[in-house]
Amino acid sequence: MSQNLDYSETFYRQHARRYAEVSHNFIQSVYIETSHPALRGDEDLMDRLQELIPAGSRGLDAGCGAGARDVFHYWRQGYDILGVDAVEENILEARRLHPEIAQRVSVADLRRPLDYPDGSFDFILCNAVIQHIAPDIALGITLPEFTRLLKPSGILQLMFKTGEGVATVYDRDYAADRTFQLYDPEEILDLLVGRGFRIVPAEGDKLGGVMNFKDPKPMDHCVFFARKSA
Ligand SMILES: C[S@@+](CC[C@H](N)C(=O)[O-])C[C@H]1O[C@@H](n2cnc3c(N)ncnc32)[C@H](O)[C@@H]1O
């Protein structure tokens, strides 16, 4: 990974098993101060994505994390989902915990073009990953790759930490300082809208629109579902 963000690689190499435990127990997956009343945690996003995308659809979890919790979840729900992550230990942890999806997870770096043809996926999840990628790369390579890889009308679920610059916080679940790249939602939305995406709006009490929340660290986040043009 890039030299200026190599703290994330070191962190995940050292904490892969613990990360999988925290993730699978949804320990950091409870949100506070959410902008949408139906958004209380990761599981609400999973439920909503399943309403937007029919089972059987092909998906990619970009930066699936140690243990690939969400790849396993969507696979069990009948989705044809793959997961990639830059850190080999994270993928090994996914294969250890979930041998059923061992062939569905692999090492890949989102700072480079991915080895899939255009229009390979009906949906892409990218949750809390660009926080580890420098903005010029995230905006210049990673997000454009997602637009290339999605089929027409495909859905991108994107979650990122918001603010300006880089922030370091103490994470008590790992007894470690962690450093994150923050993003301005407007900049990301401008890029996606400029490439033909539309934010999936809130419908009644269903999740949608540009949603904000804090995680337990606490850090500010933005999350939305964006649909590629038909
Ligand atoms: C906070 S974790 C999020 C994991 C998962 N998406 C989730 O929501 O639980 C961030 C993940 O992004 C991965 N990551 C960071 N930079 C990456 C890159 N350039 N390419 C692929 N994965 C990357 C890390 O290895 C880590 O597993």
The ligand as a Gaussian input file, in Angstrom:
#p B3LYP/6-31G(d) Opt

LIG

0 1
 C      -12.106000      -0.434000       8.057000
 S      -11.789000      -1.835000       7.082000
 C      -13.396000      -2.079000       6.374000
 C      -13.639000      -3.493000       5.990000
 C      -15.045000      -3.778000       5.477000
 N      -15.340000      -3.053000       4.271000
 C      -16.058000      -3.448000       6.532000
 O      -16.936000      -2.614000       6.305000
 O      -15.975000      -4.038000       7.624000
 C      -10.860000      -1.217000       5.717000
 C      -10.363000      -2.307000       4.794000
 O       -9.882000      -1.710000       3.591000
 C       -8.742000      -2.430000       3.190000
 N       -7.965000      -1.583000       2.284000
 C       -7.303000      -0.464000       2.587000
 N       -6.696000       0.043000       1.502000
 C       -6.991000      -0.792000       0.483000
 C       -6.664000      -0.825000      -0.893000
 N       -5.882000       0.111000      -1.441000
 N       -7.146000      -1.817000      -1.656000
 C       -7.923000      -2.789000      -1.104000
 N       -8.268000      -2.822000       0.193000
 C       -7.814000      -1.838000       0.986000
 C       -8.034000      -2.743000       4.476000
 O       -7.089000      -3.769000       4.320000
 C       -9.199000      -3.101000       5.373000
 O       -9.500000      -4.464000       5.306000

